[in-house]
Amino acid sequence: MKILDLKKGLFAATVTLSAAQLQAANPVDFSNLVEKVSPAVVSVNVVKKMSEEELLQQQVPEILRRFFGNQVIIPQPRMPQEKTGYGSAFFISKDGYLLTNHHVVEDASKVTITLNDRREIDATVVGSDERTDVALLKVQGANFPQLSTGDVDRLRVGEPVLAIGSPFGFDYSASAGIVSAKMRNMMGETAVPFIQTDVALNPGNSGGPLFNQRGEVVGVNSRIFSGTGGYMGLSFSIPIDVAMEVAEQLKRNGKVTRSYLGVSLQDIDRTLAESYKLSKPEGSLVTRVEPNSPAAQAGLRPGDVILKYNGTSISRTSELLNYLNRTAPKQRVQLEVLRDDKRRQIAATLVTAPDNTPAKTATPARPSKGPILGVTIRNLTPAELTGLEIKGGVVIQDIRPGGIAAQARIMPNDVITQVNNAPIQDTNGFIEAVSELKKGTVARVTLIRQGQRAIVGMRIS
């Protein structure tokens, strides 16, 4: 086929494209796939009891609450005590098990699914896991259409994907896009390495399947980033392997049990990589080790950089957290750790997480101050030392914009406990430690911010 080259004018020469190039230039045709998989996707209708706050909002107009608070009482007919919601789900077995989102069925008093032939069936919530946002439903019956699952590891950024669900209650709506990124962690969440796509998702798509080109489910649509409540180009899905592992535990035990290492972690940025003499930012930095935890018993220390987990290289913290969350309790794991410029092997035996809490992500450092660094400092009070469970340190009171500390993103109210390998007891110790820093080097500053331990790289310019 010949296509006119418009850049060279109306009478320019034509460019010939091969059949393969033409196919690549055309959008993916998902019509056959949609026809094949739609019967296994259902709409979910939920009835929930209204909270006291929601009832109050119905009974007292916003304008009155703004001026008189929540004490206003307006005589009126009895308001409904329940509300309805909707979402999507899909069959993962012929005997009636379905996957959806936790937030779709949370606090539900009644759940009903609607099949593509318009049949409505009552569903039971087998179990629900808030941390991964996965819920397992069960309906009575047999020979339901079951979807097959795909290999998330083979999913590539840029690959076309398809979502089917009930946005705003419109049943069996299909939307397509590409994979934008993998292994996304958001807002300090650690349990799910989300698949990011540009597939149009809206309220009601939650719990529906994300398909690859072969019609295999690779994700459970979960959330969007939006300033309006509607789609704005960023959509996130739970990898199907994570969702299926959670579903299996919910089916077997009714709840999810996770492993616990007992560390707080953060990513390595370029500055920290230089301070650790790494060729590039990689690994996960240990910022805190919980007392009597598996990490403490194995000998892990704050400041260690975990580079490998059971022989697999760690590029960023989200990867390590994903491996930890998917390892069963009582398993012995092998960690390759960088400490004092030397690599060493540390073995740790994971235990069951207390209150099912996975490893935490420490808040990365931001701006702060210090003498000759553009900061003012003070000693900690005895009450502050006791509350933070530390023996010494200094509090950043003020920071000069553009100074060395500000460039390292140290902030007021940060508590600095160590500079490089020197523990900080008080202001004198801090000044002495800083006086040892040489121009052109990168110092590691250990600090506490809002109760979280972190280590930042401070470039001495």
N, C-alpha and C positions, 0 to 999 in steps of 0.2 A: 504494500500500500504506500502511496506517495502523499506526503503532508507538506503544504506550502510553508516555506520559511518566511514568516511575516516580518522578521527583523531586517530583511534585505529588500523590502519593497514588494509591491504588488506583482511585478513580473519577474521576481527572482527565481533562481533554480529551486527545484524541489529536493527534499531529503527523503530517502527511502528507509523505512524501518522494517526490520525482520518481524516475523510472527511472534518470536519470543519477546522482542522489545515492546511490541504492541500489547501483549498480555501483561507485561510488567507495568506498562503505563496506565492500564485500565484498573479501576477499583475492583477489589475482590467481590465476587458474586457469592453471597451467602444464602441465596434463596433456597437451594436444595437442602442445605444444612438446617435452616430454620424449620422447614417442613418436616424434617426427620426428627428433630429433638424437641420440638414444642410440646408434644403430648406429655413429656416427663416434667415439664415446668408447670407450677401451679401458683395461683394467687392465694395469699394468706389473709384472712380477715380475723381481727382480734378484738375482743371486748375486754376493757380494763376498768378497774375501779378508779375513780378520780381521787386525787390527793386533796387534802384540806386546802392547800394553797390554790389549786385549780378550782375548787368549789367556791372559794372566796372571791376569786377573780370573776366568776360568773355572777355572783350575788351582789358584789360591790363594784360599780363602775370605776374605771381607772381615775377619772377626774376627781371623784370623791375621795378615793384612797390617797391621792396625791396631797390633798389638803387636810384630811381628817384621819388618815391611817386606816387600820383594819378594824376599828371599833364601830364603824357605821353599820347599822342594822336596817335593812329595807324590807318591809313586809312584802312577800310575793309568793306565788305558788311554788310548791316544792320543785326544786331543780333536779334534773337527772343526776344520778349518782355514778353513772358509768359513761365511758366514751369508747369510741371505736377507732381502730387503726388498721393499716393494711401493709402488706409487704409481699415478698415472693419466697418460693421454696422450690426444691426439686427432689425427685426420687433417686435414692442411692441403692435401693434394693427392690426386688419384685414383691417382697412381703410387706411393703408399706412404710419403710423408714425414709424420712426426708431431712434434708439439711436446710437451715435458715439461719438468721442472725439472732443472737441473744436479745438485742435491743428491740427486735420485732415482737417477741413474745414475752418480754419482761413484764412481770406482774399481771399476766393475762388471767382472766377468770374463765374465758372461753376462746378456743381457737378453732376456726373452720377453714378448710381449704376448698378451692374451686378448681376443678379440672377443666381442660380445654373443651370437653363435651358438655360443660355447664353443670355437671354434677357437683353437689356440695357434700362434703364429708367432715364430720367432727374429728379433730385431731387431739392427741394427747402429747404434752410436753414431757419427753422421756428424761431430759436433762438439759441444762443450759450453763454455759461458761462465759462469765462476763469478760474475763481477761482477753480471751481470743475472739469474743463476740460470735461464738458459734452455739447453735441450739439444735437439738435432735428431736424431731417429731415422729409420731407413729399413728397411722390410720389402720383401721380394720379392713381386711381384704387381701386379695392375692392377684398375681399376674399384672402388677402395675408396670408401666414402662420405666426401665432403669437406665440411667445415663452411665456411660463409661468415663473413667477419669484418665487424665493425661499426666505426663512426666513434667513437673514444673522445672526441673533442672535443665530440660531441653528447650524451655521457652526462652526466646531471644528478644532483646529490646529491638523494637521496630517491626515485630511480627504482628500480622493482623489478628484481631480477636473480636468476638461477638458476645453481646449480653442480651438476655431475654428476661423480661420481668413485667411488673405492673406499675410503671411510673404514674404517680398521682391517681392510681386506681385504674388506669387504662390497661386492660389485660393483654398479655402476649405482645408487648411492644418490643421490637428488636432494634438494637443500635450497635454500631460497629466502630472500630478504631484500631489503634496499635498499642503495643506495650511500650510505655514511656520509660519505665525503670523497674528494677527488681530490688528486693531486700530493703524496702523503705520502712524505717521506724519513725513514728511521729509523736511529738509532744511527750517525750520521755517514756512512751510505751515500749515494752520490751518483749512481749509475748508473740508478736506477729511480724514477720518480715513481709510487709504488704507488697503486692504487685500494683504498680502505678500504671494507669492507662489514660488515654484521652477519650474513652468510650463515654457517651452521654448517659449519665446515671442521674436519677432524680428520686425524691421520696417515693417509696413504693418498689423501687428496684432492689432494696435491701433484701439480702437472702437469696437472690436469684443467681443463676450460674453464669460464669464467664467461660466461653468456649474458645479453643484454638481452631485452626482451619480444618482439622480432621474430625470435628464434632466431639472432641473430648473436653470434659470439664477441667479447667486448670485453676479456677478460683471461685470463691463465693463473694459476690459483690457486697460491700460493707459500708462504704462511706465516701463522701466527697469533701473537697475543700471549697467553701463558698462564702461569700459575703452577703448573699441574697437568699440563701436557702435552696437555690436551684443550681443546676450544672454550670460550672465555669471553667471546664477544661481539665480538671484534676479529679480523677476517680481512683479508688483504692479497693482492692480485692484481697481476700484471705487466700493464700495458696491452698490448693485442694489437698495436698498431702498433710498440711497442718490441720485442716478442718477434719479430714478423715481420721486422723489419730485422736483428735478430741472426741469425735463422734463415737469411736470405738470404746473409749473410756467411759463416756456417758452411757452407752448401751450396756456396758459390763458392770459399772459401779455406780452410775447415776451422778458422778462428779469426776473432776479432773485432779489427778495428783501430779505434782511437778517436783523436779529435783532442785536442790539448793546447794550452792557452793559457798555463799557467804561473803561476797565481794561487791563493792561499788566500782563501776567502770566508766571510762570515758574514751573518746576517740583520740588518736594521735594526730595533731595538726603539723604543718610544715616546720614550725618553730620547735615544737617538742621533738620531732623527728631528728632535727639537727642536734639538739641537746643530747639525745640518746645515740647519736652517731649512726642513725639509720639512713639508708640511701634514699628512702621515700617514706611518706606517712603510711604506716601499716601497724597492725596489731591493735591490742586493746590495753589501755593503761589502768592498772589497779590503783584506785585512790583511797580505798578503805577496806580493811579486812575485819569482819565481825569476830569478836572474841568467841572462842570455843566452836567456831564453825569448821566445816571441812577444809576451807582455805587456810585457816589458822593452823589446823592440825597438820596440814601438808607442808607448811612453811612458807606460804605466799606472804609477801610484804607489800605495803603501799609503795608505789614507785616502780614495781615490777611491770614489765610489758609482756603480755601473753601474745606470742607470735604464732603458736600452733596449738591445735586441739586435736588430740588423737592422730597426730601426723598431718592434719589438714591446715594449711596456712590460713591465717586470719588477716583479712584486709581491714576490717572495721569492726567496731563493737557489736553492731547489729548481727553480724555473722556468728560471733561467739555466743551471744545470747540465744540465737536460734538453736545452735547445737546444744547448749545447756538445757533449754526448755524442752528439747525433744529427746533427751537422754533420761532413761528411767532411773529412779532412786536406787541406791545401793550399788550403782555401777562405778567401777574404778576407771578414771580418765587420766590420760597423759597430757601434760601441758609443757610446751617449750617456752621458757621464760627468759627475757633479757634482764640481767641485773648486774650493775657495776661493769657494764660493757662486755659481759660474758654471757653466753647462752648456757642454760642448764635445764635439765629435765626434772619436773616435779609431778608426782602422782598424787591424785586426790580421789577420795571415795565420796560420791555425792549422797546426800540424805534427802528425805522428804521435806519439802519446803514448809516452814511454819506458816500457818494460815494460807497455804498455797501461794506464797509470795515468791516470784522468781527473782533472779539477780537484778539489782537496781542499776540504773544509769545515773552517774553523778552529773550534776549540772556543770557544764563547762564554764571556766572562769571568764569573767569580763573585767571592766576597769577597777583599779585601786591605787593607793599611794605609799610613799615611804621616803626617808631622808636620802638625799642625793639622787633619788629616783623620781622626785616630784610628788612625794606623799608626806602627810603628817600622821603620826602614830601615837598610840597610848597603850599602857599595860592593861591586861585583863583584870577585872575584879575577882575576888575569891568566888563569888556567886557565879560569875560567868565561867570560870574554870571548872567548877563543879557541874554546871549545867551542860557544858560541852564535853565533859569527861576527858579533859586534857590537863597536862601538868604545866604548860606554859604557852606563850604566844603573844602576839601584838595585834591590836585592832587598827585597821586603816580608818582614819577619821576624815581625811580630805585628800583629794588628788588633783594635781595640776594638769589641765588639758594639754595634750601633746607631749607630756613627759614620758619617761621610759616605762613607768608603771602603767600609765594610761594606755600606752601602745600595746602593752601586754594584756590589756583588758582586766586589770585589777580594779576593784570597786570599793567605795566606802562601805564600811561595816564588814568587809572581809577580815577573817582572822588568819594571820600568817603564822604557821607553826614550824616551818622548815624552809631553809634556803640551801639548795643543793643537798649536801649530806649533813648540814649543820642544823641541829634542832634549835629552835628559838624559844628562850625562856622569858625574855622581857625586852624592853626597848634597847637596852645596852647591847644585848646579844644580837638583836636585829642589825643595829648599826655596825657592829663588829663583823657580822657575816657579810653585809653589803660591801664593807670596805675591802673585802677580799676579792670581790668580783673584778674581772679584767675586761677592758674594752674589747669588743669584737667577739665575745663569747655569749653563750646562751645559758642563763641560769634557770634551774628548776625550782619553782616556788610552790610549796605545798600550803594549801589554805582551806579554810572552812567557810562556806557561804550558805547561809540559811539552813544550817544543819548538815549540809552535804560536803564531803571531802572532795577536793579537786587538786590537780597539779597543772600549773601553767608554765609555759616557756617564756622567759623574759629576756629579750635581746638587749645586751648592754652596748648601746651605741654612743 
